[in-house]
């Protein structure tokens, strides 16, 4: 590193800056500035009559490059070499900025990759835990209600099916519930397709939809033909369940009921 003797001037002016001012301007410590001066990396060009360091605008430009290079984790020896290589070139400042820009873009690419890796790890971590009630409400909207949960537990809480369902779903993650929701939608589409095609509840398509419905229930508890028929009866007896199907297609609640009964007979044949 080359050094030069500082020029002795009077007090700080509009074009010279004290160590404290430079530290505030560039966000570095006074100790760091003293270190850069000591190793000849950025030597203040002027001194006050009292012997205090004074930086010129040219010194500030050089120091700005040093600060940026350091934030990009360049070692001081490499920074000194880069600065000395362009010391006599009037285009040196622009070249430094281009080099710094390229380094920043490379770092941005690395950071984007790092963020992606962190997001992937975070998603995996989140997906390994049971879904929260808030996530359930986001997924199922009005279909998930604390009131419904309380009512269901009161009605069936002592049954083997309820206990089996509680044990299975306790481990369900948000990803599991997303899959459940998609499966429920597919079952509804199966019934709707059979209805739209004018097929009766006893058709193969309708019974296949009913069997897919039964299989989806078995995610939660074992669903025999007898239990499935009991659910079908409830779909007509409870207006809330009836509305769920009627909102998809008028007459679907009865169609689902009859298709479940037809499929039950097929399974038990």
C-alpha positions in Angstrom: 0.0 0.0 0.0 1.3 3.4 -0.8 1.0 6.3 1.6 1.5 10.0 1.3 2.2 12.7 3.9 -1.0 14.5 4.8 -1.2 18.2 4.1 -1.6 20.5 7.1 -4.5 22.9 6.7 -6.6 25.0 9.0 -9.9 23.9 10.5 -12.4 21.6 8.8 -14.1 23.2 5.8 -17.1 22.3 3.5 -14.8 20.0 1.5 -13.0 18.3 4.4 -14.4 16.1 7.1 -13.3 15.1 10.6 -13.0 11.4 11.6 -16.2 11.7 13.6 -18.1 13.1 10.6 -16.9 10.4 8.3 -17.8 7.7 10.8 -21.3 9.1 11.0 -21.6 9.5 7.2 -20.5 6.0 6.3 -21.7 4.0 9.3 -18.2 2.8 10.4 -16.4 3.2 13.7 -13.7 5.7 14.5 -11.5 2.8 15.4 -12.0 1.3 12.0 -11.0 4.6 10.3 -7.9 4.7 12.5 -7.1 1.1 11.4 -7.5 1.9 7.7 -5.2 4.9 8.2 -2.6 2.8 10.1 -2.3 0.2 7.4 -2.3 2.8 4.6 -5.7 1.7 3.1 -7.4 5.1 3.4 -5.1 7.8 4.7 -6.7 11.2 5.3 -5.2 13.7 2.9 -5.1 16.6 5.3 -4.5 17.5 8.9 -5.7 20.3 11.0 -3.1 22.6 12.7 -3.9 20.7 15.9 -3.0 17.4 14.1 -6.5 16.0 13.7 -7.2 13.9 10.6 -9.2 15.5 7.9 -10.7 13.6 4.9 -11.2 15.2 1.5 -14.1 14.3 -0.9 -11.6 12.1 -2.8 -10.8 10.3 0.5 -14.5 9.7 1.1 -14.9 8.2 -2.4 -12.0 5.8 -1.7 -13.4 5.0 1.7 -16.9 4.3 0.2 -15.4 1.7 -2.1 -13.6 0.1 0.9 -16.8 0.0 2.9 -18.8 -1.6 0.1 -16.0 -4.2 -0.6 -15.9 -5.0 3.1 -19.6 -5.5 3.3 -19.2 -7.9 0.3 -16.6 -9.7 2.5 -13.6 -8.9 0.4 -10.3 -9.2 2.5 -8.5 -5.9 3.1 -5.4 -7.0 1.1 -7.6 -7.7 -2.0 -9.3 -4.3 -1.5 -6.0 -2.5 -1.4 -4.9 -4.2 -4.6 -8.1 -3.4 -6.4 -7.9 0.3 -5.3 -4.2 0.6 -6.3 -4.8 -1.0 -9.7 -7.1 1.8 -10.7 -5.5 4.6 -8.8 -4.3 6.4 -12.0 -7.3 5.6 -14.2 -10.0 8.3 -14.2 -12.5 5.6 -15.0 -11.5 3.7 -11.8 -14.5 4.7 -9.8 -16.9 3.5 -12.4 -15.0 0.2 -12.7 -15.2 -0.3 -8.9 -19.0 0.4 -9.0 -19.4 -2.2 -11.8 -17.4 -4.7 -9.9 -19.3 -4.1 -6.7 -22.6 -4.3 -8.6 -21.6 -7.7 -10.1 -20.6 -8.9 -6.6 -23.9 -7.7 -5.1 -25.9 -9.5 -7.8 -24.0 -12.7 -7.2 -24.7 -12.3 -3.5 -28.3 -11.7 -4.2 -28.5 -14.9 -6.2 -26.9 -16.8 -3.3 -29.3 -15.2 -0.8 -32.3 -16.0 -3.0 -31.2 -19.6 -3.1 -30.7 -19.5 0.7 -34.1 -18.0 1.2 -35.6 -20.8 -1.0 -33.8 -23.4 1.0 -35.0 -21.9 4.3 -38.6 -21.7 3.0 -38.4 -25.3 2.0 -37.1 -26.4 5.4 -39.7 -24.2 7.1 -42.5 -25.6 5.1 -41.4 -29.1 5.8 -41.2 -28.3 9.5 -44.6 -26.7 9.5 -46.1 -29.6 7.6 -44.7 -32.1 10.2 -46.9 -30.6 12.9 -50.7 -31.0 13.4 -52.8 -28.4 11.7 -54.0 -25.5 13.9 -57.6 -24.5 14.3 -56.9 -21.3 12.4 -55.5 -23.3 9.5 -58.6 -25.6 9.6 -60.9 -22.6 9.4 -58.8 -21.2 6.4 -59.2 -24.5 4.6 -62.8 -25.4 5.3 -64.4 -22.0 6.1 -67.9 -22.4 7.6 -67.5 -26.2 7.3 -65.2 -26.0 10.3 -66.8 -24.6 13.4 -66.1 -25.0 17.1 -69.9 -25.3 17.6 -70.1 -28.2 15.2 -67.1 -29.8 16.8 -68.7 -29.5 20.3 -72.0 -30.9 19.0 -70.4 -33.8 17.3 -68.4 -34.7 20.3 -71.5 -34.5 22.5 -73.4 -36.8 20.1 -70.7 -39.3 19.3 -67.9 -38.7 21.7 -68.3 -42.1 23.4 -68.5 -44.1 20.2 -65.6 -46.2 18.9 -65.7 -44.3 15.6 -65.3 -40.9 17.3 -62.3 -42.2 19.3 -60.8 -43.7 16.3 -61.2 -40.5 14.3 -59.8 -38.4 17.1 -56.7 -40.6 17.3 -56.1 -40.5 13.5 -56.7 -36.8 13.0 -54.6 -35.8 15.9 -51.6 -36.5 13.7 -53.0 -34.8 10.6 -50.9 -32.0 9.3 -52.1 -29.1 7.2 -50.9 -31.0 4.1 -53.1 -33.9 5.1 -56.1 -31.7 5.5 -55.5 -30.1 2.1 -55.6 -33.6 0.7 -58.8 -34.4 2.5 -60.4 -31.3 1.2 -59.4 -32.1 -2.4 -60.7 -35.7 -1.9 -64.0 -34.4 -0.7 -64.3 -32.1 -3.7 -63.6 -35.0 -6.0 -66.3 -37.1 -4.4 -68.8 -34.3 -4.8 -67.8 -34.0 -8.5 -68.3 -37.7 -9.0 -71.9 -37.5 -7.8 -72.5 -34.3 -9.8 -71.2 -35.9 -13.0 -73.5 -38.9 -12.6 -76.5 -36.7 -12.0 -75.6 -34.4 -15.0 -75.3 -37.4 -17.2 -78.8 -38.5 -16.2 -77.7 -41.7 -14.6 -79.7 -43.2 -11.7 -78.3 -43.7 -8.2 -78.1 -47.4 -9.0 -75.7 -46.9 -11.9 -72.1 -48.0 -11.8 -70.9 -44.3 -11.9 -73.1 -43.3 -9.0 -72.2 -46.4 -6.9 -68.5 -45.8 -7.7 -68.9 -42.2 -6.4 -70.6 -43.6 -3.3 -67.7 -46.1 -2.7 -65.2 -43.2 -3.1 -67.2 -41.4 -0.5 -67.0 -44.4 1.9 -63.3 -44.7 1.3 -62.8 -41.0 2.1 -64.6 -41.5 5.4 -62.2 -44.3 6.3 -59.4 -41.7 6.5 -61.1 -41.0 9.9 -62.7 -44.3 11.1 -63.6 -47.7 9.8 -66.8 -47.3 7.8 -68.8 -50.5 7.2 -71.8 -50.7 4.8 -74.1 -50.4 7.8 -72.4 -47.3 9.1 -72.4 -45.8 5.6 -76.1 -46.3 5.3 -76.5 -44.6 8.7 -74.6 -41.6 7.4 -76.8 -41.5 4.3 -79.9 -41.4 6.4 -78.4 -38.5 8.4 -77.8 -36.6 5.1 -81.6 -36.4 4.7 -82.6 -36.1 8.3 -80.2 -33.2 9.2 -81.0 -30.0 7.2 -77.3 -28.9 7.5 -76.0 -32.0 5.8 -78.8 -31.8 3.3 -77.9 -28.2 2.4 -74.3 -29.2 1.8 -75.3 -31.4 -1.0 -78.2 -29.3 -2.3 -75.9 -26.4 -2.7 -73.9 -28.5 -5.2 -76.9 -29.8 -7.1 -80.6 -29.7 -6.4 -81.7 -33.2 -5.4 -78.2 -34.3 -4.7 -78.8 -35.2 -1.0 -81.4 -37.8 -2.1 -79.2 -39.0 -4.9 -76.2 -39.5 -2.6 -78.5 -41.3 -0.1 -79.8 -43.7 -2.7 -76.4 -44.3 -4.3 -74.9 -45.2 -0.9 -77.7 -47.7 -0.4 -77.1 -49.1 -3.9 -73.4 -49.4 -3.3 -73.9 -50.9 0.1 -76.0 -53.7 -1.5 -73.3 -54.2 -4.1 -70.6 -54.5 -1.5 -72.5 -56.9 0.6 -73.6 -59.1 -2.3 
